[in-house]
Amino acid sequence: MLQGKTIVLGVAGGIAAFKAASLASALSKAGADVHVIMTESAQKFITPLTFQSLTKHPVLTDIFTEPDPAELAHIALADKADLIVVAPTTANVLGKVAHGIADDMLTTTIMATQAPVLFALAMNVNMFNNAIVQDNIAYLQEKGYLFAEPAEGYLACGWTGKGRLMEPPDIAAYIEDYFRKKSQPKVRDLEGVRVLITAGRNNEPLDPVRFITNRSTGRMGYALAEAALARGADVTLVSGPSGLTPPSGVRTVPVETGLEMYAGVMEHLDAHDVIIGAAAVADYRPKERSTAKIKKKDGPLVIEMVRNPDILLEVGQRKRADQVLVGFAAETNDVLENARGKLQRKKADLFVANDVSREGAGFGTDTNIVTLIDREREVDLPLMSKRDVADRVLDRVLELRLERQDVR
């Protein structure tokens, strides 16, 4: 899949820079023509000679040094690149690109290219969670830049949390998936199918300044909406808070609480052929919402919670025979057993089970590891992007629809 592809590998100044050598090697072995650009800081961690030996190309490090006087290196590479990958991507490089700053070989090449750019993030967990960094990520995603989310684990700085560079084999797999998807003709096999998707989390207010919520970012649901739209579906997205921008062309119903999401789904249920519950719906809400900020007092604070409606269960009881219902089970233990139980209990046609405690799966990542469970079979999927998971889910939805038509 990478044979003959020109990949520019940008290496920024983080401790994970040494892992970029493994990535350069893997991409080269897969047949890619790899050209490396290193920032000045990156050279403090690993030498250009390492990459030159692996790629058989000179490494670009200085915007004022041109290997070939007949061309400007950063323009030439920007033009010939099929993909630019920055691994590791530091907060510094991210901030420069987000604000249009081009003051070294790497950032000038990124600014000059029309090729897609993939940022493989790696930094301290507090830097990653910094509001400015998150704003830069969101802004660049809106502009079409790609991201390989950092993994959670022990960091070189001594902290434990989200910030580890995605492992080189996984980055290489991400890149191969990107080119595989790009090479496939667009199939509009959902033309005329109406798909209702829930996404994001719910915020259940305690008082005017506080609410109870969960870690869902909505990325899986938004990936499903994007995939369904690309395949020709008429898509309605009932979305809780997420910070993501809905794909252009999707009908969006913004909601905040579990009750609002329930109302949004029930309002649009009958008009759709496929219902996919990807949202992390709040199971409980505070019984009473204080109209004023709750003040600290001596002793514990007791908040009585009441159940929210079970949206998927309700849909399962109401849906027509020709409608397909898909649920998601985000679990931390007894994953498959719990998903199987939900499949039966909620009268769903398909459940997507994932262990959110596994690295590379669950909330806040661009990847997922899931098992597709229906009444006929169970299919384990490897680590892949949430966009690819979305397509695999929709593939099975189409099969289920065809099976029902054959029965009739």
KELO-476421 format. One record per residue (C-alpha): chain; residue in three letters; x, y, z. Coordinates in Angstrom, 2 decimals. Layout:
N
mol/type/x/y/z
A/ALA/X/Y/Z
...
//
This chain:
408
mol/type/x/y/z
A/MET/0.00/0.00/0.00
A/LEU/2.93/2.38/0.65
A/GLN/4.95/1.30/-2.39
A/GLY/6.01/4.40/-4.31
A/LYS/4.48/6.83/-1.81
A/THR/6.58/9.82/-0.82
A/ILE/6.33/10.42/2.91
A/VAL/7.98/13.36/4.62
A/LEU/8.73/12.50/8.24
A/GLY/9.08/15.53/10.48
A/VAL/10.86/14.90/13.78
A/ALA/10.33/17.49/16.52
A/GLY/12.23/17.98/19.77
A/GLY/10.79/15.56/22.30
A/ILE/12.18/12.55/24.12
A/ALA/10.04/10.35/21.84
A/ALA/12.18/11.47/18.87
A/PHE/14.14/8.24/19.14
A/LYS/10.98/6.29/18.24
A/ALA/10.83/8.13/14.93
A/ALA/13.78/6.03/13.75
A/SER/11.65/2.88/14.05
A/LEU/8.85/4.60/12.14
A/ALA/11.24/5.68/9.37
A/SER/12.49/2.12/9.12
A/ALA/8.99/0.61/9.02
A/LEU/7.80/3.02/6.33
A/SER/10.90/2.43/4.22
A/LYS/10.54/-1.36/4.49
A/ALA/6.92/-1.01/3.37
A/GLY/8.14/0.61/0.14
A/ALA/7.68/4.31/0.94
A/ASP/10.21/6.92/-0.18
A/VAL/10.90/8.57/3.19
A/HIS/12.46/12.02/3.56
A/VAL/13.22/13.30/7.04
A/ILE/13.15/16.85/8.35
A/MET/14.47/17.47/11.86
A/THR/14.02/20.52/14.02
A/GLU/17.01/21.93/15.86
A/SER/15.65/20.59/19.14
A/ALA/15.15/17.09/17.70
A/GLN/18.87/16.88/16.98
A/LYS/19.52/17.11/20.72
A/PHE/17.84/13.71/21.13
A/ILE/18.91/11.78/18.00
A/THR/21.35/12.47/15.18
A/PRO/20.47/13.11/11.51
A/LEU/22.91/10.35/10.52
A/THR/20.54/7.76/11.99
A/PHE/17.74/8.78/9.66
A/GLN/20.05/9.18/6.69
A/SER/21.19/5.59/7.17
A/LEU/17.60/4.33/7.37
A/THR/16.13/6.32/4.47
A/LYS/19.16/6.70/2.17
A/HIS/18.36/10.39/1.82
A/PRO/20.07/13.44/3.33
A/VAL/18.23/14.81/6.35
A/LEU/17.03/18.42/6.15
A/THR/17.73/20.45/9.24
A/ASP/18.35/24.06/8.18
A/ILE/16.15/26.20/5.99
A/PHE/19.18/28.16/4.81
A/THR/21.13/25.09/3.66
A/GLU/19.99/23.77/0.27
A/PRO/21.31/20.31/-0.74
A/ASP/20.42/21.00/-4.38
A/PRO/20.99/24.58/-5.56
A/ALA/18.58/24.01/-8.45
A/GLU/15.57/23.87/-6.13
A/LEU/14.26/25.09/-2.82
A/ALA/14.22/22.01/-0.61
A/HIS/11.14/22.86/1.42
A/ILE/9.11/23.68/-1.71
A/ALA/10.32/20.60/-3.58
A/LEU/9.46/18.28/-0.70
A/ALA/6.15/20.02/-0.09
A/ASP/5.23/19.43/-3.76
A/LYS/6.29/15.79/-4.02
A/ALA/4.92/14.60/-0.65
A/ASP/1.94/12.25/-0.60
A/LEU/1.80/12.66/3.17
A/ILE/3.67/14.61/5.83
A/VAL/3.93/12.89/9.21
A/VAL/5.24/14.75/12.27
A/ALA/6.31/12.23/14.92
A/PRO/6.67/13.25/17.61
A/THR/4.56/16.39/17.41
A/THR/5.31/18.75/20.29
A/ALA/3.10/21.51/21.66
A/ASN/5.57/23.97/20.14
A/VAL/5.21/22.68/16.57
A/LEU/1.45/22.40/17.00
A/GLY/1.20/26.01/18.15
A/LYS/3.35/27.27/15.28
A/VAL/1.28/25.55/12.61
A/ALA/-2.01/26.59/14.20
A/HIS/-0.91/30.22/14.06
A/GLY/0.73/30.14/10.64
A/ILE/4.30/30.49/11.90
A/ALA/6.92/29.11/9.51
A/ASP/10.38/29.75/10.95
A/ASP/12.24/26.49/10.30
A/MET/12.48/23.76/7.65
A/LEU/9.67/21.68/9.12
A/THR/7.05/24.39/9.55
A/THR/7.83/26.04/6.17
A/THR/7.38/22.68/4.44
A/ILE/4.06/22.12/6.21
A/MET/2.87/25.59/5.23
A/ALA/3.88/25.06/1.60
A/THR/2.34/21.62/1.07
A/GLN/-1.04/20.64/-0.29
A/ALA/-0.55/17.09/0.95
A/PRO/-2.34/15.83/4.06
A/VAL/-0.47/16.30/7.33
A/LEU/-0.61/13.80/10.20
A/PHE/0.42/14.94/13.68
A/ALA/1.44/12.13/16.05
A/LEU/1.20/13.86/19.41
A/ALA/3.66/13.33/22.27
A/MET/4.07/15.56/25.32
A/ASN/3.60/15.87/29.05
A/VAL/0.05/15.05/30.16
A/ASN/-0.50/18.55/31.57
A/MET/0.75/20.12/28.35
A/PHE/-1.60/17.91/26.34
A/ASN/-4.55/18.89/28.56
A/ASN/-3.66/22.58/28.46
A/ALA/-6.61/24.54/27.09
A/ILE/-4.44/26.31/24.50
A/VAL/-3.07/23.03/23.17
A/GLN/-6.56/21.54/23.00
A/ASP/-7.81/24.64/21.18
A/ASN/-4.96/24.31/18.67
A/ILE/-5.81/20.64/18.10
A/ALA/-9.51/21.40/17.58
A/TYR/-8.69/24.28/15.22
A/LEU/-6.33/22.20/13.10
A/GLN/-8.81/19.31/12.97
A/GLU/-11.38/21.73/11.59
A/LYS/-8.84/22.69/8.90
A/GLY/-8.45/19.05/7.88
A/TYR/-5.21/18.08/9.63
A/LEU/-5.00/14.49/10.83
A/PHE/-4.08/13.39/14.37
A/ALA/-2.67/10.23/15.92
A/GLU/-3.72/10.56/19.54
A/PRO/-1.15/9.99/22.30
A/ALA/-1.49/6.91/24.46
A/GLU/-1.74/6.78/28.25
A/GLY/1.08/5.47/30.40
A/TYR/4.27/6.35/32.22
A/LEU/5.92/9.42/30.69
A/ALA/9.62/10.28/30.56
A/CYS/8.97/13.34/32.72
A/GLY/7.85/11.08/35.57
A/TRP/4.14/11.74/35.23
A/THR/1.62/9.07/34.33
A/GLY/-1.16/9.99/31.95
A/LYS/-2.00/10.71/28.34
A/GLY/0.99/11.89/26.35
A/ARG/2.97/8.89/25.09
A/LEU/3.67/8.80/21.37
A/MET/1.58/6.18/19.60
A/GLU/3.86/3.19/19.00
A/PRO/5.62/3.25/15.58
A/PRO/3.91/0.07/14.29
A/ASP/0.53/1.60/15.10
A/ILE/1.45/4.87/13.36
A/ALA/2.59/2.89/10.32
A/ALA/-0.71/0.96/10.36
A/TYR/-2.63/4.25/10.63
A/ILE/-0.76/5.54/7.55
A/GLU/-1.42/2.36/5.59
A/ASP/-5.12/2.55/6.50
A/TYR/-5.18/6.16/5.29
A/PHE/-3.78/5.27/1.86
A/ARG/-5.92/2.13/1.60
A/LYS/-9.05/4.15/2.26
A/LYS/-7.93/6.87/-0.15
A/SER/-7.31/4.34/-2.95
A/GLN/-10.73/2.73/-2.64
A/PRO/-13.49/4.12/-4.86
A/LYS/-16.21/5.93/-2.97
A/VAL/-19.12/3.56/-2.49
A/ARG/-22.48/5.18/-1.86
A/ASP/-24.13/1.99/-0.65
A/LEU/-26.28/3.84/1.90
A/GLU/-27.97/6.04/-0.69
A/GLY/-31.52/6.69/0.45
A/VAL/-31.00/5.13/3.91
A/ARG/-31.91/7.40/6.83
A/VAL/-29.52/7.04/9.76
A/LEU/-30.05/8.46/13.25
A/ILE/-26.90/8.63/15.41
A/THR/-26.38/9.74/19.00
A/ALA/-22.97/11.04/20.05
A/GLY/-21.13/12.79/22.85
A/ARG/-21.86/12.92/26.55
A/ASN/-24.55/14.43/28.76
A/ASN/-24.05/17.19/31.32
A/GLU/-26.43/16.77/34.26
A/PRO/-26.59/20.05/36.25
A/LEU/-26.18/20.13/40.03
A/ASP/-26.44/23.89/40.31
A/PRO/-25.77/26.90/38.04
A/VAL/-22.01/26.24/37.99
A/ARG/-21.57/22.48/38.36
A/PHE/-22.67/19.37/36.50
A/ILE/-22.03/15.63/36.45
A/THR/-20.64/14.21/33.21
A/ASN/-18.31/11.57/31.77
A/ARG/-15.19/11.38/29.59
A/SER/-16.84/10.90/26.20
A/THR/-15.58/13.22/23.44
A/GLY/-18.11/12.17/20.81
A/ARG/-15.44/11.10/18.32
A/MET/-16.92/7.67/17.65
A/GLY/-20.38/9.05/16.97
A/TYR/-19.04/11.83/14.76
A/ALA/-16.92/9.28/12.84
A/LEU/-20.08/7.26/12.25
A/ALA/-21.91/10.35/11.01
A/GLU/-19.03/11.21/8.66
A/ALA/-18.82/7.64/7.33
A/ALA/-22.57/7.30/6.82
A/LEU/-22.72/10.66/5.03
A/ALA/-19.82/9.68/2.74
A/ARG/-21.71/6.51/1.81
A/GLY/-24.79/8.45/0.77
A/ALA/-26.98/8.24/3.87
A/ASP/-29.33/10.92/5.10
A/VAL/-27.87/11.50/8.57
A/THR/-29.36/13.01/11.72
A/LEU/-26.91/13.47/14.60
A/VAL/-28.32/13.96/18.11
A/SER/-25.23/15.26/19.88
A/GLY/-24.44/16.08/23.44
A/PRO/-21.50/18.38/24.27
A/SER/-18.36/17.32/22.41
A/GLY/-16.38/20.29/21.09
A/LEU/-16.34/18.68/17.63
A/THR/-17.71/20.21/14.45
A/PRO/-20.42/18.08/12.81
A/PRO/-19.67/17.02/9.22
A/SER/-21.13/19.40/6.66
A/GLY/-24.40/17.97/5.37
A/VAL/-25.43/16.25/8.59
A/ARG/-28.65/17.35/10.29
A/THR/-27.60/18.12/13.88
A/VAL/-29.81/18.16/16.96
A/PRO/-27.78/19.67/19.84
A/VAL/-28.73/18.51/23.35
A/GLU/-27.25/18.82/26.83
A/THR/-28.89/16.41/29.27
A/GLY/-30.02/12.79/29.14
A/LEU/-33.67/13.84/29.08
A/GLU/-32.99/16.18/26.15
A/MET/-31.21/13.40/24.27
A/TYR/-34.13/11.05/24.95
A/ALA/-36.56/13.64/23.58
A/GLY/-34.39/14.26/20.51
A/VAL/-34.17/10.57/19.65
A/MET/-37.87/9.89/20.16
A/GLU/-38.84/12.87/18.03
A/HIS/-36.84/11.57/15.04
A/LEU/-37.10/7.79/15.61
A/ASP/-39.92/6.92/13.22
A/ALA/-38.36/8.78/10.28
A/HIS/-35.15/6.71/10.23
A/ASP/-34.15/3.26/9.01
A/VAL/-31.04/2.79/11.17
A/ILE/-30.56/3.98/14.75
A/ILE/-27.04/3.95/16.22
A/GLY/-26.60/4.78/19.90
A/ALA/-22.95/5.83/20.19
A/ALA/-23.48/8.49/22.88
A/ALA/-22.32/8.02/26.46
A/VAL/-25.77/8.70/27.89
A/ALA/-25.94/9.65/31.56
A/ASP/-27.54/6.80/33.49
A/TYR/-28.46/9.08/36.40
A/ARG/-29.21/12.74/37.05
A/PRO/-29.53/14.70/40.30
A/LYS/-33.08/14.46/41.63
A/GLU/-33.06/18.18/42.39
A/ARG/-31.13/21.00/40.74
A/SER/-30.17/23.81/43.07
A/THR/-31.05/27.25/41.74
A/ALA/-28.07/28.73/43.59
A/LYS/-24.48/27.56/43.89
A/ILE/-24.15/24.81/46.51
A/LYS/-21.95/26.06/49.35
A/LYS/-19.47/24.06/51.37
A/LYS/-20.68/22.82/54.74
A/ASP/-19.30/20.67/57.52
A/GLY/-19.66/16.95/56.85
A/PRO/-20.37/15.07/53.63
A/LEU/-22.54/16.27/50.78
A/VAL/-25.29/13.82/49.84
A/ILE/-26.82/14.13/46.37
A/GLU/-29.80/11.94/45.55
A/MET/-29.71/10.65/41.99
A/VAL/-32.58/9.31/39.87
A/ARG/-32.48/7.16/36.75
A/ASN/-32.56/8.70/33.30
A/PRO/-34.62/6.95/30.64
A/ASP/-32.77/4.09/28.94
A/ILE/-32.87/5.41/25.38
A/LEU/-31.66/2.25/23.68
A/LEU/-34.06/0.06/25.65
A/GLU/-36.96/2.33/24.72
A/VAL/-35.97/2.35/21.05
A/GLY/-35.70/-1.44/21.09
A/GLN/-39.27/-1.70/22.35
A/ARG/-40.62/0.82/19.85
A/LYS/-38.68/0.10/16.67
A/ARG/-40.31/-1.37/13.59
A/ALA/-39.29/-4.71/12.13
A/ASP/-37.55/-2.97/9.23
A/GLN/-35.41/-0.73/11.48
A/VAL/-31.88/-1.72/12.53
A/LEU/-30.76/-0.80/16.05
A/VAL/-27.07/-0.59/16.98
A/GLY/-25.76/-0.03/20.49
A/PHE/-22.34/0.62/21.99
A/ALA/-21.11/-0.99/25.21
A/ALA/-18.16/0.87/26.74
A/GLU/-17.05/-1.44/29.53
A/THR/-14.11/-1.93/31.90
A/ASN/-14.78/-5.55/32.90
A/ASP/-16.71/-8.57/31.58
A/VAL/-16.88/-6.67/28.31
A/LEU/-18.29/-9.33/26.00
A/GLU/-20.63/-10.79/28.60
A/ASN/-22.10/-7.37/29.36
A/ALA/-22.48/-6.54/25.66
A/ARG/-24.23/-9.86/24.95
A/GLY/-26.65/-9.18/27.78
A/LYS/-27.42/-5.70/26.47
A/LEU/-27.96/-7.06/22.95
A/GLN/-30.72/-9.35/24.21
A/ARG/-32.20/-7.12/26.87
A/LYS/-32.47/-4.03/24.67
A/LYS/-33.63/-5.94/21.59
A/ALA/-30.80/-4.51/19.53
A/ASP/-29.60/-5.99/16.25
A/LEU/-25.90/-5.25/16.77
A/PHE/-23.72/-4.22/19.68
A/VAL/-20.24/-2.73/19.50
A/ALA/-18.28/-3.72/22.61
A/ASN/-15.06/-2.07/23.67
A/ASP/-12.89/-2.16/26.77
A/VAL/-12.26/1.52/27.50
A/SER/-9.42/0.62/29.86
A/ARG/-7.28/-0.72/26.99
A/GLU/-4.58/1.47/25.48
A/GLY/-5.73/2.89/22.17
A/ALA/-9.41/2.30/22.88
A/GLY/-12.22/4.27/24.47
A/PHE/-12.62/7.95/25.18
A/GLY/-10.43/10.74/23.82
A/THR/-8.53/8.73/21.19
A/ASP/-8.65/8.60/17.40
A/THR/-8.43/4.80/17.55
A/ASN/-10.54/2.01/18.97
A/ILE/-10.47/-1.76/19.57
A/VAL/-13.93/-3.30/19.39
A/THR/-15.90/-6.51/18.99
A/LEU/-19.02/-6.56/16.81
A/ILE/-21.69/-8.74/18.40
A/ASP/-25.01/-9.75/16.92
A/ARG/-27.24/-12.80/17.19
A/GLU/-25.33/-14.71/14.52
A/ARG/-21.66/-13.99/15.17
A/GLU/-18.96/-12.07/16.99
A/VAL/-16.13/-10.35/15.14
A/ASP/-13.02/-9.01/16.90
A/LEU/-11.51/-5.99/15.16
A/PRO/-7.86/-4.97/15.70
A/LEU/-6.69/-1.49/16.67
A/MET/-7.89/0.88/13.96
A/SER/-9.03/4.45/13.54
A/LYS/-12.54/5.28/14.73
A/ARG/-13.38/6.23/11.14
A/ASP/-12.45/2.71/10.03
A/VAL/-14.43/1.21/12.92
A/ALA/-17.39/3.28/11.75
A/ASP/-17.19/1.80/8.27
A/ARG/-16.98/-1.73/9.65
A/VAL/-20.08/-1.09/11.77
A/LEU/-21.93/0.26/8.72
A/ASP/-20.80/-2.73/6.66
A/ARG/-22.54/-5.03/9.16
A/VAL/-25.61/-2.80/9.27
A/LEU/-25.93/-3.17/5.50
A/GLU/-25.61/-6.94/5.80
A/LEU/-28.34/-7.04/8.44
A/ARG/-30.65/-4.96/6.22
A/LEU/-30.03/-7.27/3.26
A/GLU/-30.64/-10.37/5.39
A/ARG/-34.04/-9.01/6.41
A/GLN/-34.94/-8.28/2.81
A/ASP/-34.00/-11.84/1.84
A/VAL/-36.22/-13.22/4.60
A/ARG/-39.16/-11.17/3.40
//
